[in-house]
Amino acid sequence: MNACIDFAFLDSGTGGIPYMLALKEKRPSARCVYLGDSAHFPYGEKSGDEIIACAEEAVRTIITRWHPCAVVIACNTISVTALSALRRSFPDVPIVGTVPAIRLAARVSKNRRIGFLATNASVNHPYSAKLIADFAGDCTVFSRGDPDLVAFVEHRFFAAGKAERLAAVQPAVSYFAANGCDTIILGCTHFTHIAQEVKEAAGPGVQVVDSRDGVANQALRVESPCLAGLPHGNSPAEGLPPQAGKLPPDTKFPLDTKFPPDAKLPPDAKLPPDAKLPPDMSFFVTACRTPADRAEYEALCAHSGIPWGGVI
């Protein structure tokens, strides 16, 4: 396992977990951590300024605590609203965004009628309109902001039975069916959890698409050396990369750093004696508002096979 965090994922809650799992399928050796900013959930009902402020606070927490090689914004709402601001605020860390799979939907739609299921913030943002104009200009796109469905996924999905899950997606599916859509975009990462239910409710003649594969590929492309110069998924060797030996003698390494036994550290490097990393793919949140929320998060972790990190 790598000696630093390769990718830190951020979402308003649980939505981005399928994106983390998709990246791990492509690169099992990548070390990941996940933060759900549940204290500020839901992002999709906030103003643009509020989204930027909350996202900057969360990314600052991620960078200060874990010093990742790259941050993946596994949230469409944050990405369409705040990605540029985040890159300006944190220029030294690659930040990968998640945008609705409009280009993919336009490529696979046969009748050129597409459903766009997302948060209200994403549906109404000018960036989404630009994506539609640029990549689906010859299509008719029917947009639906669905905060109730986002809340269901965040708070009820993993405790719900099959019938309740299908009932939850039915209003959105019925809306798109009434408008003759042959393709549905899951434009909120929360909805990737219910992709199977949407497919089942929509029937075999409807394509259901999301951006998991594209985001994972982009994250792997932009991954850069860790902030402290430690090895990561792109490093050619198990120990420190060659440039690490040129670091200043008083280099201070991240608090959570854990070195391989044969790593050659710069002289007098400062490393806390209890430095350690969280277990790979640990899922943290910024708040548990109710005992039911904690139970839901723990059930999610058990279902997904990832460690529950708790509240930070």
HELIX and SHEET records of a PDB file:
HELIX    1   1 ILE A   17  LYS A   26  1                                  10    
HELIX    2   2 SER A   38  HIS A   40  5                                   3    
HELIX    3   3 TYR A   43  GLU A   45  5                                   3    
HELIX    4   4 GLY A   48  TRP A   66  1                                  19    
HELIX    5   5 ASN A   76  SER A   89  1                                  14    
HELIX    6   6 ILE A  102  VAL A  108  1                                   7    
HELIX    7   7 ASN A  120  ASN A  124  1                                   5    
HELIX    8   8 PRO A  126  PHE A  135  1                                  10    
HELIX    9   9 PRO A  147  HIS A  155  1                                   9    
HELIX   10  10 PHE A  157  ALA A  159  5                                   3    
HELIX   11  11 LYS A  162  ALA A  178  1                                  17    
HELIX   12  12 THR A  189  ILE A  194  5                                   6    
HELIX   13  13 ALA A  195  ALA A  202  1                                   8    
HELIX   14  14 ARG A  212  VAL A  222  1                                  11    
HELIX   15  15 PRO A  242  LYS A  246  5                                   5    
HELIX   16  16 PRO A  291  SER A  304  1                                  14    
SHEET    1   A 6 ILE A  95  VAL A  96  0                                        
SHEET    2   A 6 ALA A  70  ILE A  73  1                                        
SHEET    3   A 6 PHE A   7  ASP A  11  1                                        
SHEET    4   A 6 CYS A  32  GLY A  36  1                                        
SHEET    5   A 6 SER A 282  VAL A 285  1                                        
SHEET    6   A 6 TRP A 308  VAL A 311  1                                        
SHEET    1   B 4 THR A 140  GLY A 145  0                                        
SHEET    2   B 4 ARG A 113  ALA A 118  1                                        
SHEET    3   B 4 THR A 183  LEU A 186  1                                        
SHEET    4   B 4 GLN A 207  VAL A 209  1                                        
END                                                                             
